[in-house]
Amino acid sequence: MPYVNYVENPCSFKGSFSFHITVNKFIYGTGVSKNLNLAVFNFTKERKSISVAVESVSMQEFAILDSRYVVSEPDIQKFNFEIYGISLGYLNDYNTVYINFDRYSESEQLQKHCEGIENTIRDSGARNLVIDFRGNPGGDFYTGLALSACIQGLDQLDWRQGIFVMMDSGTQSAAMCNTAQYQQILNATLVGSPTGADPNIASEASYFRLKNSKRSVSISKRYYGFIESPSDALYPDLTMTTSWEDYKEERDGALLQLLNFIRAKDRESIMSAL
């Protein structure tokens, strides 16, 4: 569909399209719906057709809605850091520190907490580290580089096989850049599904206003090549996804698969050392 924007590959098309079909002006303007304030969606469930009429709401109302599932497991001991978009926790059963990199803060804000992050991870004694970029639309990738600088001195981590970065079609822009960088500078294993961004593409937006129309325009001014071979996405080393059954049961299936993989890896390492 030529009207869907923010698309770099088939993966980001799916994510962008799933948002566009919830926008009443979009589906009305493209002729999908005949009514601006009401749309009828047809679903097939267990071979039965279901039609649901949905009335439009304002963007303010839409913004407070949350359709994301609440993960009931695993049990994460959360660390308290006041960093916008970034949270840390320790999974004792898996000897793993989990960093949820959901949104980008300013790099200066993260740098202020760098020593605390390093000390907290060191005190946990964790051997494994998971950095989760799933659903992260991007920001300032220097913030991601600042985070990598905070953890590079942690000799306790299994730097050969114990660093993992999670990604999916929502991993775009700077998040995709940091994912590629972590694979290189942290020797990270990429886990999940392909990114929604092309790893070899122009970036670094420059903004200006058109003289006559006064419209604001942005253009990418710098080219980055994050991998050598041509590709439309970063592809995972380990494919792990959350199924529809996981979603209904409020489980983060991809993360649980990874944690079980880590547990098996650590057991194998212990047995080989005996």
Secondary structure, DSSP 8 states (H G I E B T S, - for coil): -TT--S-SSHHHHHHHHHHHTT-HHHHHHTTS-S-SSEEEEEEEETTEEEEEEEE---HHHHHT---------S--EEE----TTEEEEEEGGGTEEEEEE-S---HHHHHHTHHHHHHHHHHHT-SEEEEE-TT-----HHHHHHHHHHHTT-TTS-TTT-EEEEE-TT--HHHHHHHHHHHHHS--EEEES--SS-SEEEEEEEEEE-TTT--EEEEEEEEEE-SSS--SS---SEE----HHHHHTT--HHHHHHHHHHHHHHHHHHHHH-
